[in-house]
Amino acid sequence: MIKNSFILLEGIGEKRERCLWKEGVLTWEDFFCCNAILDIDRERKKTYDDFLYKALDSLKTRDCCFFTKNLKKREHWRLFDEFLNDAVCLDIETSGLTPEKGGYVTVVGLYSLKGYKALVKGENLTEETLQEAIDEHKFLITFYGTIFDIPFLKKEFPNLKVEHIPHFDLFFAGKRLGIQGGLKKLETMFLIERDEELKGLNGYDAVKLWKAYLNGSIDSLERLVSYNRADTENLFHIGKIFYEMLRTQVGIEEFINNGKQRRNQKVS
């Protein structure tokens, strides 16, 4: 989707982008091949070309920072398919209190196509190990992480750096699609199943499981980590669903299909 995107360009919004698509300029390569597009003069066309060449090179070199800098946060979802193999889903569990009242992070779960990793307080959760885990990836997926997970983590680990990574927050993607509700509601909506032992568990149960672990129950920690793993894995599934829905919403699929129809008509 990112190579269909022209909103990175100064002066190009969603409406102008759709005008480009309507003219058959669906990709950056299409843009390069055109001498005259809409009312874009030669000088600005050259400026746009130079910028899109930089964007193309950044994709090839996997420079996610370029897109974090030049793409609005609400549009970071457009990078999902390009950075799929480098994406990580992050979800935290806490002690139940806010940092101001002594609350802390108990588990940080990170799920990618390479598998799941749990960082647990008192075992392997430090600012250094968390930063290393994040830096292994180039695209972040959370649910309400912009408001909760990331600010909570940064209060506990002040030097943690995540701003350089594009962030696909599924909560706000859902709002944009007219879909409301928490992660568990979305799982039900999209028929995403959890293991029987995890069904019905929620954030409050996660707090109780941590307290039970502190009282000596190793099984409680294992169940808490399993709960967190389900959260992060399901973020990935919902991310795929929302990405396709957002593509449909912005209309690119319609223009691509129309372009295929026109080409087929010319051939026949």
C-alpha positions as CSV (number, residue, x, y, z in Angstrom):
1,M,0.0,0.0,0.0
2,I,2.8,2.4,0.7
3,K,3.9,2.4,-2.9
4,N,0.3,3.5,-3.8
5,S,0.6,6.4,-1.3
6,F,1.2,10.0,-2.4
7,I,0.2,11.7,0.9
8,L,3.9,11.7,1.8
9,L,4.2,14.5,-0.6
10,E,3.9,18.1,0.6
11,G,0.6,19.5,-0.6
12,I,-1.0,16.1,-1.4
13,G,-3.8,15.0,0.8
14,E,-6.3,12.1,0.6
15,K,-8.5,13.9,-2.0
16,R,-5.6,14.8,-4.3
17,E,-4.2,11.2,-3.9
18,R,-7.5,9.8,-5.1
19,C,-7.4,12.2,-8.1
20,L,-4.0,10.7,-8.9
21,W,-5.4,7.2,-8.7
22,K,-8.3,8.2,-10.8
23,E,-5.9,9.4,-13.5
24,G,-4.3,5.9,-13.5
25,V,-1.3,7.0,-11.4
26,L,-1.5,4.2,-8.9
27,T,2.2,3.7,-7.9
28,W,5.3,5.7,-7.5
29,E,6.6,4.1,-10.7
30,D,3.5,5.3,-12.5
31,F,4.2,8.8,-11.2
32,F,7.8,8.7,-12.5
33,C,6.6,7.8,-16.0
34,C,4.3,10.8,-16.3
35,N,5.4,14.1,-17.6
36,A,2.3,16.0,-16.7
37,I,-0.1,15.1,-13.9
38,L,-3.1,17.2,-12.7
39,D,-1.9,20.8,-12.2
40,I,1.6,19.9,-10.9
41,D,4.1,22.1,-12.6
42,R,7.5,20.8,-13.8
43,E,9.5,22.2,-10.9
44,R,7.2,20.6,-8.3
45,K,7.0,17.4,-10.3
46,K,10.8,17.1,-10.1
47,T,10.7,17.8,-6.4
48,Y,8.1,15.1,-5.9
49,D,10.1,12.7,-8.1
50,D,13.3,13.2,-6.0
51,F,11.3,12.7,-2.8
52,L,9.7,9.5,-4.0
53,Y,13.0,8.1,-5.2
54,K,14.3,8.6,-1.6
55,A,11.1,6.8,-0.4
56,L,11.8,3.9,-2.8
57,D,15.4,3.7,-1.7
58,S,14.3,3.8,2.0
59,L,12.0,0.8,1.3
60,K,14.9,-1.1,-0.3
61,T,17.2,-0.4,2.6
62,R,14.4,-1.0,5.2
63,D,14.8,2.5,6.6
64,C,11.7,2.7,8.7
65,C,12.8,6.0,10.2
66,F,12.2,7.8,6.9
67,F,8.6,6.9,7.0
68,T,8.1,7.7,10.6
69,K,9.4,11.2,9.8
70,N,7.4,11.7,6.6
71,L,4.2,9.9,7.1
72,K,1.4,11.0,9.5
73,K,0.9,8.6,12.4
74,R,-2.7,7.8,11.4
75,E,-1.3,6.6,8.0
76,H,1.4,4.3,9.4
77,W,-0.9,1.3,8.6
78,R,0.0,1.8,5.0
79,L,3.4,0.2,5.8
80,F,2.0,-3.0,7.1
81,D,2.5,-5.3,4.1
82,E,6.0,-3.9,3.3
83,F,7.2,-4.3,6.8
84,L,5.3,-7.5,7.7
85,N,8.4,-9.6,8.2
86,D,9.9,-7.0,10.4
87,A,6.7,-6.2,12.5
88,V,6.3,-6.9,16.2
89,C,3.1,-6.9,18.2
90,L,3.6,-5.5,21.7
91,D,1.3,-5.8,24.8
92,I,2.0,-5.2,28.4
93,E,0.6,-6.5,31.7
94,T,0.8,-4.4,34.8
95,S,0.4,-4.7,38.6
96,G,-2.9,-2.9,38.3
97,L,-1.9,0.5,39.6
98,T,-0.7,3.6,37.6
99,P,3.0,4.5,37.7
100,E,2.1,7.5,39.9
101,K,0.6,5.2,42.5
102,G,3.5,2.7,42.4
103,G,2.3,0.5,39.6
104,Y,4.8,-1.3,37.4
105,V,5.0,-3.5,34.3
106,T,4.9,-7.2,35.1
107,V,5.2,-8.7,31.6
108,V,6.0,-7.3,28.2
109,G,5.0,-9.6,25.4
110,L,6.4,-9.3,21.8
111,Y,5.1,-11.4,19.0
112,S,6.5,-11.5,15.4
113,L,6.7,-14.0,12.6
114,K,9.8,-15.3,14.3
115,G,7.8,-16.2,17.4
116,Y,6.9,-14.9,20.9
117,K,9.1,-13.5,23.5
118,A,8.1,-12.6,27.1
119,L,10.1,-10.2,29.2
120,V,9.1,-10.7,32.9
121,K,9.8,-8.4,35.8
122,G,12.5,-9.8,38.1
123,E,13.7,-12.2,35.4
124,N,14.6,-10.6,32.1
125,L,12.7,-7.3,31.9
126,T,15.1,-4.4,31.9
127,E,15.3,-1.2,29.8
128,E,18.2,-2.7,27.9
129,T,16.6,-6.0,27.0
130,L,13.4,-4.3,26.0
131,Q,15.2,-1.8,23.8
132,E,17.1,-4.6,22.2
133,A,13.9,-6.5,21.5
134,I,12.2,-3.5,20.0
135,D,15.2,-2.6,17.9
136,E,15.1,-6.0,16.2
137,H,12.0,-4.8,14.4
138,K,10.9,-2.0,12.1
139,F,7.2,-1.8,12.6
140,L,5.1,-1.8,15.8
141,I,1.6,-3.0,16.3
142,T,-0.4,-2.4,19.5
143,F,-3.9,-2.0,20.7
144,Y,-4.3,1.4,22.5
145,G,-0.5,1.4,22.9
146,T,-0.2,5.0,21.9
147,I,-2.2,6.0,25.0
148,F,-1.4,3.1,27.4
149,D,1.4,0.7,26.7
150,I,4.1,3.0,25.4
151,P,3.5,5.9,27.9
152,F,3.5,3.3,30.8
153,L,6.7,1.8,29.5
154,K,8.4,5.1,29.1
155,K,7.5,6.1,32.7
156,E,9.2,3.0,34.0
157,F,12.0,3.1,31.4
158,P,12.6,6.8,30.7
159,N,15.4,6.2,28.1
160,L,13.3,3.8,26.1
161,K,13.2,4.8,22.4
162,V,10.3,3.8,20.2
163,E,9.5,7.0,18.3
164,H,11.7,5.9,15.4
165,I,9.4,2.9,14.6
166,P,6.2,3.3,12.6
167,H,3.3,2.4,14.9
168,F,0.0,0.8,13.8
169,D,-2.4,1.3,16.8
170,L,-5.3,-1.0,16.1
171,F,-7.6,0.9,18.5
172,F,-7.5,4.1,16.4
173,A,-7.6,2.0,13.2
174,G,-10.8,0.5,14.5
175,K,-12.3,3.9,15.3
176,R,-11.5,5.0,11.7
177,L,-13.3,2.0,10.4
178,G,-16.3,2.6,12.7
179,I,-15.5,-0.4,14.9
180,Q,-15.5,0.1,18.6
181,G,-14.6,-2.2,21.5
182,G,-11.7,-3.8,23.2
183,L,-9.4,-6.5,21.9
184,K,-11.6,-9.3,23.3
185,K,-14.7,-7.9,21.6
186,L,-12.8,-7.7,18.3
187,E,-11.7,-11.3,18.7
188,T,-15.3,-12.4,19.0
189,M,-16.3,-10.2,16.1
190,F,-13.7,-11.7,13.8
191,L,-14.1,-15.3,15.1
192,I,-10.6,-15.5,16.6
193,E,-10.4,-18.2,19.1
194,R,-8.3,-18.6,22.3
195,D,-7.3,-21.7,24.1
196,E,-10.0,-23.0,26.5
197,E,-7.9,-22.2,29.6
198,L,-7.6,-18.6,28.5
199,K,-11.2,-17.9,27.6
200,G,-12.9,-15.3,29.8
201,L,-9.6,-14.0,31.3
202,N,-9.2,-10.2,31.3
203,G,-6.9,-7.5,32.5
204,Y,-8.1,-7.8,36.1
205,D,-7.4,-11.5,36.0
206,A,-3.9,-10.8,34.8
207,V,-3.3,-8.6,37.8
208,K,-4.5,-11.4,40.1
209,L,-2.3,-14.0,38.3
210,W,0.8,-11.8,39.0
211,K,-0.1,-11.5,42.7
212,A,-0.5,-15.2,42.9
213,Y,2.9,-15.6,41.3
214,L,4.4,-13.3,43.9
215,N,2.9,-15.6,46.5
216,G,4.8,-18.5,45.1
217,S,2.6,-19.9,42.3
218,I,4.7,-20.6,39.2
219,D,1.7,-21.9,37.4
220,S,0.1,-18.5,37.7
221,L,3.0,-16.9,35.9
222,E,2.9,-19.5,33.1
223,R,-0.8,-18.8,32.7
224,L,-0.2,-15.0,32.7
225,V,2.4,-15.4,30.0
226,S,0.1,-17.6,28.0
227,Y,-2.6,-14.9,28.3
228,N,-0.2,-12.2,27.1
229,R,0.9,-14.4,24.3
230,A,-2.7,-14.8,23.1
231,D,-3.1,-11.0,23.2
232,T,0.0,-10.4,21.1
233,E,-0.7,-13.1,18.5
234,N,-4.2,-11.9,18.1
235,L,-3.0,-8.4,17.5
236,F,-1.3,-9.7,14.5
237,H,-4.4,-11.4,13.1
238,I,-6.5,-8.3,13.7
239,G,-3.8,-6.1,12.1
240,K,-4.1,-8.1,8.9
241,I,-7.9,-7.7,8.9
242,F,-7.8,-4.0,9.6
243,Y,-5.1,-3.4,7.0
244,E,-7.3,-5.0,4.3
245,M,-10.3,-3.0,5.5
246,L,-8.4,0.3,5.5
247,R,-7.2,-0.4,1.9
248,T,-10.8,-0.9,0.9
249,Q,-11.9,2.3,2.8
250,V,-9.3,4.6,1.0
251,G,-10.4,3.1,-2.3
252,I,-7.2,1.9,-3.8
253,E,-8.6,-1.6,-4.5
254,E,-11.4,0.0,-6.6
255,F,-8.9,1.9,-8.7
256,I,-6.6,-1.1,-9.1
257,N,-9.5,-3.3,-10.3
258,N,-10.7,-0.6,-12.7
259,G,-7.2,-0.4,-14.1
260,K,-7.1,-4.1,-14.7
261,Q,-10.5,-4.0,-16.4
262,R,-9.4,-1.2,-18.7
263,R,-6.2,-3.2,-19.6
264,N,-8.3,-6.3,-20.3
265,Q,-10.7,-4.4,-22.5
266,K,-7.8,-3.1,-24.6
267,V,-6.4,-6.6,-25.0
268,S,-9.7,-8.1,-26.1
